[in-house]
Amino acid sequence: MKITFIYPKFDKFLETYPELAEMPAIAATWTFRMPPALGIPILINLLPKDVSWRIVDENIEPVGFDDDADLFAVSFFTPQAAYAYAIGDELKARGKKVIMGGMHPSMIPDDCAPHCDSVCIGEADLLWPKIIEDAAHGNLRPVYRNERLPEPHEIASAKKGIFDVQDNYDWHASLVSITRGCPFGCDWCNVPLYQGDKIRLRPMEHVVEEIRELSGQEFYITDDTIMLKRPRIQKYMMELCEKIRDFKVHMFLSCSPAMNTDPAYLDAIAAAGAKSMYTVFASDPFSARFYARHKGIWQRTIDLVRELEDRGIRFFGSFGVGFDTCNADQFDLILEFCEKADVKTAEFFIATPFPNTPFWHRIKQENRFITFDWKQFNGANVVFRPRATSVEALRNGFVTLWKEFFTRNNIETAHNTFHQKLENILKSKEYSQQVKDAVARGLAKQPVEPHEPLTGKGADNG
């Protein structure tokens, strides 16, 4: 049996705002050509040995519709949905068998169903072996849905090394998942709906072994729940950090600004190799008070930046605009905070209601959607009428945030954690020629730094 896994393309930020590609500092933020998320590597690791497989990442290569695979598995998020549907339609027209899964199909399966033969809803760890068996016997069912969530010991590991193709990707940091589920019903997040509202911590020995295999490398922990202040989580993570501190890894983490700031906890993750904390400001209760200029929250968040940076952990702020919890001064507020807290690395995104989240249902009930074009659900477009501003003001304020922040901040300092190179865009297969031309114009405008003469101090005199 042959399976082709497909990861559909999605519209990049710079394709939406090519005018910003001429600013090298902004363009450099988006230089990474990154491999697909964990879904496909997990499914591959669950395959029987007699099943052959290949992966097509449509962001860097076209889908071969004449492929003779027995099953095409398309895994995707909402911004990829329009491209996924087009792929499914074409494959079905050629008589191919197509199954769709991942976050978007799980959240809105009825929307996907016309474009495939089967939809996998939710976590696939327990479902995938049955799907393979049914497909092999020509009995693929229209819908596969878990009767129960996988227990912690049943959560599959991802197969390693399948994206280690130097010419295709720039950042090869591995992805490690420690938990599933989240008890916090933030209105814009679909994790509790997709994975349940209880945190399942994977067996410690499984996680330690995965990280041991990454000794000396970079890896990204995909779960922001591990940074939340809960006794069970803190105990688990303190033990994990102690076990991996001698592995000499570089660890990238994420959370909201409501993260655990216990000094002993921050010391532990720093000693274990934490180098960056991706911190998302959205519509959770803590972020809402931040945008409302709550005095205590404001100061606590400024202190958080310092507490991380003092431990050698880069604070990477990701600031959402356009949420109903934001006010008209949201753009000035973000820039003011970044200046006062000395934020060196940041990005910005536009609030996007993803299917079947509470945020989605509220916007739909209030008839505030202005488009259901899935390509625009990428955090760079305004897809609904915001409360605090007009659509035009939100878009203009978003662009201004990017320009102002990166005009004020040094590009080398902003990106030194990630080793980014602007030239990556010029050789990328992901970007249009329009974006590449804009990047080239921006590079041409950069001042040439004077070089030291090749004599005397600093010269290589052999």
TORLOFI-195948 format. One line per field, with one value per residue (C-alpha): residue number from 1; x negated, y, z negated. Coordinates in pm, whole numbers. Last residue first. Example, Ala and Ser with C-alpha at 12.3 -4.5 7.8 and 13.67 -1.06 7.14 Angstrom:
REM residues 2
resi: (2	1)
px: (-1367	-1230)
py: (-106	-450)
pz: (-714	-780)
END
This chain:
REM residues 462
resi: (462	461	460	459	458	457	456	455	454	453	452	451	450	449	448	447	446	445	444	443	442	441	440	439	438	437	436	435	434	433	432	431	430	429	428	427	426	425	424	423	422	421	420	419	418	417	416	415	414	413	412	411	410	409	408	407	406	405	404	403	402	401	400	399	398	397	396	395	394	393	392	391	390	389	388	387	386	385	384	383	382	381	380	379	378	377	376	375	374	373	372	371	370	369	368	367	366	365	364	363	362	361	360	359	358	357	356	355	354	353	352	351	350	349	348	347	346	345	344	343	342	341	340	339	338	337	336	335	334	333	332	331	330	329	328	327	326	325	324	323	322	321	320	319	318	317	316	315	314	313	312	311	310	309	308	307	306	305	304	303	302	301	300	299	298	297	296	295	294	293	292	291	290	289	288	287	286	285	284	283	282	281	280	279	278	277	276	275	274	273	272	271	270	269	268	267	266	265	264	263	262	261	260	259	258	257	256	255	254	253	252	251	250	249	248	247	246	245	244	243	242	241	240	239	238	237	236	235	234	233	232	231	230	229	228	227	226	225	224	223	222	221	220	219	218	217	216	215	214	213	212	211	210	209	208	207	206	205	204	203	202	201	200	199	198	197	196	195	194	193	192	191	190	189	188	187	186	185	184	183	182	181	180	179	178	177	176	175	174	173	172	171	170	169	168	167	166	165	164	163	162	161	160	159	158	157	156	155	154	153	152	151	150	149	148	147	146	145	144	143	142	141	140	139	138	137	136	135	134	133	132	131	130	129	128	127	126	125	124	123	122	121	120	119	118	117	116	115	114	113	112	111	110	109	108	107	106	105	104	103	102	101	100	99	98	97	96	95	94	93	92	91	90	89	88	87	86	85	84	83	82	81	80	79	78	77	76	75	74	73	72	71	70	69	68	67	66	65	64	63	62	61	60	59	58	57	56	55	54	53	52	51	50	49	48	47	46	45	44	43	42	41	40	39	38	37	36	35	34	33	32	31	30	29	28	27	26	25	24	23	22	21	20	19	18	17	16	15	14	13	12	11	10	9	8	7	6	5	4	3	2	1)
px: (-4852	-4811	-4435	-4360	-4191	-4459	-4703	-4617	-4305	-4151	-3835	-3517	-3268	-2902	-2715	-2390	-2076	-1888	-1986	-1852	-1514	-1499	-1586	-1309	-1058	-1172	-1138	-785	-673	-852	-618	-737	-746	-1027	-1278	-1611	-1537	-1352	-1652	-1868	-1712	-1902	-1768	-1985	-1684	-1796	-1972	-1653	-1562	-1922	-2039	-1741	-1790	-1463	-1286	-1209	-1109	-844	-711	-676	-517	-277	-189	-77	157	288	369	559	747	827	963	1190	1317	1209	1310	1574	1409	1595	1482	1219	941	632	285	380	406	784	763	712	1028	1247	1538	1560	1712	1811	1995	2343	2370	2434	2140	1903	2017	1996	1642	1520	1672	1465	1657	1432	1145	1221	914	762	494	132	-184	-546	-805	-1170	-1360	-1103	-1256	-970	-895	-939	-744	-468	-437	-428	-153	51	24	169	442	564	906	968	899	1123	1326	1006	873	504	296	-57	-320	-603	-929	-1098	-1448	-1559	-1908	-1798	-1791	-1581	-1311	-1279	-1302	-1016	-808	-863	-699	-415	-370	-370	-86	106	96	198	476	414	731	510	331	664	776	439	492	851	759	824	482	130	-92	-435	-699	-962	-1311	-1638	-1537	-1833	-1755	-1918	-1677	-1378	-1483	-1559	-1216	-1058	-1259	-1165	-789	-671	-419	-260	30	-154	-39	-263	-545	-878	-1198	-1468	-1834	-1983	-2293	-2167	-2292	-1976	-1751	-1660	-1643	-1420	-1185	-1154	-1077	-833	-634	-617	-515	-242	-93	-109	54	-98	-86	-411	-340	-8	-193	-236	-452	-788	-1040	-1376	-1732	-2021	-2311	-2122	-1813	-1798	-1790	-1481	-1282	-1411	-1307	-959	-898	-1040	-814	-495	-286	-90	282	441	820	1049	1047	815	1001	1249	995	736	969	858	1045	1273	1014	1169	883	879	629	573	265	-75	-447	-484	-833	-905	-1254	-1451	-1545	-1503	-1593	-1393	-1397	-1765	-1872	-1632	-1588	-1209	-1168	-1429	-1217	-890	-654	-569	-227	5	114	-81	110	450	587	924	1239	1493	1267	1420	1373	1613	1694	1568	1290	1377	1140	951	628	830	1007	679	515	814	810	440	508	791	606	338	564	664	982	1206	1075	1277	1330	1387	1276	1387	1758	1671	1456	1732	1914	1595	1569	1346	1183	1133	958	729	603	765	863	886	868	906	817	1065	918	1201	1134	773	880	1145	913	639	884	1022	673	593	908	834	474	555	777	512	418	358	433	391	392	452	358	73	30	-63	93	206	-149	-115	-350	-663	-773	-453	-276	-464	-437	-525	-598	-487	-531	-319	-479	-625	-283	-225	-207	-530	-398	-86	-298	-521	-204	-47	-360	-372	-497	-855	-972	-1107	-1210	-1250	-940	-1095	-1366	-1105	-1026	-1388	-1465	-1187	-1109	-889	-648	-498	-433	-159	63	-218	-444	-215	-224	76	106	-11	131	-53	5	-73	-99	-23	-121	0)
py: (3332	3705	3694	4058	4171	4419	4496	4443	4342	4686	4692	4695	4980	4870	4915	5100	4901	5026	4730	4489	4659	4642	4270	4213	4386	4177	3858	3959	4019	3702	3504	3332	2966	2833	3036	3154	3524	3461	3289	3590	3768	3542	3442	3297	3251	3400	3688	3812	4130	4211	4194	4396	4678	4821	5156	5122	4762	4860	5150	4966	4654	4849	5081	4785	4669	5022	5049	4718	4805	5157	5018	4768	5041	5046	4927	4670	4485	4397	4054	3897	4155	3999	3903	3639	3367	3345	3521	3198	3063	3307	3331	3708	4014	3840	4065	3907	3923	3548	3485	3699	3527	3178	3235	3372	3069	2849	2668	2774	3013	3375	3575	3863	4037	3950	4123	4019	4098	4074	4338	4436	4711	4692	5063	5067	4749	4869	5203	5030	4797	5077	5298	5018	4924	5284	5208	4940	4568	4309	4262	4146	4365	4342	4044	4090	3818	3908	3714	3745	3601	3375	3456	3457	3838	3836	3624	3825	4153	4063	3937	4263	4457	4203	4246	4625	4617	4355	4572	4891	4742	4912	4765	4584	4412	4332	4154	3978	3827	3723	3554	3770	3762	3847	3553	3508	3310	3246	3193	3036	2764	2530	2323	2584	2845	2614	2560	2925	3022	2766	2880	3243	3160	3348	3090	3223	3470	3655	3372	3073	2949	2770	2728	2501	2500	2166	2090	1747	1811	1998	1720	1535	1847	2022	1722	1718	2091	2040	1769	1956	2277	2100	1933	2255	2474	2803	2776	2728	2365	2472	2644	2311	2289	2254	2373	2208	2316	2068	1958	1653	1589	1213	1299	1512	1215	1000	1258	1281	907	868	1142	977	1230	1483	1491	1827	1818	2030	1812	1786	1958	2169	2250	2334	2560	2897	3225	3216	3107	2801	2715	2346	2250	1925	1727	1753	1707	1765	1804	1973	1960	2270	2232	2591	2667	2408	2261	2252	2107	1813	1697	1679	1308	1320	1207	1014	1186	1015	863	946	611	655	978	813	872	1050	839	726	892	999	861	981	873	516	364	4	-63	-333	-132	180	3	-118	222	395	145	213	592	608	558	823	1033	1316	1485	1418	1215	1298	1055	1058	1417	1760	1742	1647	1950	2194	1921	1852	2202	2176	1843	1932	2255	2108	1802	1554	1490	1153	1120	817	891	869	1154	1392	1292	1410	1741	1809	1715	1948	2235	2169	2170	2503	2659	2502	2618	2919	2684	2427	2121	1749	1584	1205	1066	691	420	630	632	1002	1155	1455	1547	1826	2116	2180	2422	2537	2230	2012	1666	1375	1013	676	301	66	-272	-145	-61	315	475	674	817	944	1122	1281	1407	1574	1730	2052	2095	2203	2562	2795	3074	3421	3577	3801	3890	4068	4302	4398	4425	4677	4629	4330	4573	4676	4308	4309	4005	3811	3916	3746	3414	3258	2890	2578	2233	1959	1637	1284	1027	670	350	0)
pz: (-975	-977	-1003	-1067	-1389	-1487	-1207	-847	-654	-681	-895	-689	-659	-671	-344	-399	-319	-14	205	-58	-47	331	317	63	292	590	385	280	639	753	530	214	115	334	137	282	238	-87	-243	-156	-451	-687	-1028	-1304	-1533	-1864	-1688	-1527	-1712	-1804	-1444	-1320	-1569	-1690	-1642	-1272	-1337	-1589	-1385	-1055	-1198	-1417	-1127	-916	-1193	-1245	-876	-878	-1193	-1070	-742	-916	-1148	-1509	-1857	-1765	-1478	-1156	-1044	-814	-855	-702	-829	-1087	-822	-779	-441	-247	-412	-219	-460	-432	-604	-925	-1171	-1167	-1547	-1564	-1333	-1540	-1858	-1707	-1579	-1915	-2092	-1859	-1584	-1298	-1371	-1456	-1345	-1542	-1335	-1404	-1527	-1573	-1835	-1936	-2133	-2394	-2607	-2859	-2828	-2449	-2383	-2616	-2437	-2099	-2218	-2375	-2067	-1853	-2104	-2149	-1995	-2257	-2254	-2425	-2106	-1941	-1660	-1739	-1849	-1985	-1957	-2195	-2182	-2523	-2474	-2758	-2888	-3251	-3271	-2952	-3116	-3437	-3242	-3008	-3301	-3492	-3206	-3219	-3594	-3551	-3296	-3494	-3808	-3628	-3417	-3083	-2924	-2670	-2960	-3123	-2807	-2787	-3132	-3059	-2728	-2422	-2251	-2367	-2271	-2432	-2242	-2509	-2368	-2484	-2732	-2786	-3095	-3322	-3185	-3242	-3603	-3681	-3548	-3780	-4081	-4005	-3992	-3684	-3557	-3241	-3224	-2945	-2716	-2643	-2423	-2454	-2251	-2395	-2296	-2402	-2605	-2720	-3076	-3181	-3048	-3371	-3587	-3335	-3326	-3706	-3718	-3430	-3605	-3937	-3761	-3564	-3869	-4075	-3806	-3694	-3315	-3122	-3031	-2876	-2590	-2413	-2099	-2271	-2012	-1964	-1896	-1896	-2117	-2240	-2026	-2098	-2468	-2398	-2272	-2559	-2818	-2666	-2671	-3023	-3158	-3036	-2841	-3045	-2967	-3046	-3068	-2851	-2540	-2242	-1959	-2157	-2430	-2157	-1954	-2091	-2027	-2331	-2584	-2747	-2982	-3073	-2798	-2610	-2506	-2667	-2603	-2230	-2085	-1754	-1608	-1513	-1147	-1035	-675	-484	-132	-32	-365	-360	-717	-692	-771	-1045	-1336	-1339	-1581	-1909	-1963	-2251	-2398	-2724	-2796	-2732	-2384	-2376	-2363	-2104	-1849	-1519	-1169	-901	-543	-602	-391	-303	-14	-208	-240	-319	-607	-758	-720	-882	-1170	-1235	-1216	-1471	-1800	-1746	-1519	-1752	-1635	-1336	-1042	-730	-440	-66	-17	104	20	-343	-424	-521	-714	-910	-1067	-1374	-1298	-931	-1038	-1306	-1124	-891	-531	-354	24	253	616	906	1109	1014	652	680	834	571	285	407	450	101	-49	120	-25	-366	-412	-631	-844	-936	-733	-685	-348	-338	19	38	288	428	809	829	1141	936	849	594	663	454	181	10	146	-102	54	-171	-74	-206	-179	-390	-473	-801	-941	-980	-1325	-1288	-961	-1138	-1401	-1136	-954	-1257	-1405	-1201	-845	-768	-811	-544	-773	-630	-784	-1049	-797	-583	-870	-942	-570	-502	-132	-220	-385	-49	25	-240	-172	-3	-291	-541	-358	-187	-271	-89	-146	-345	-151	-269	8	-96	86	0)
END
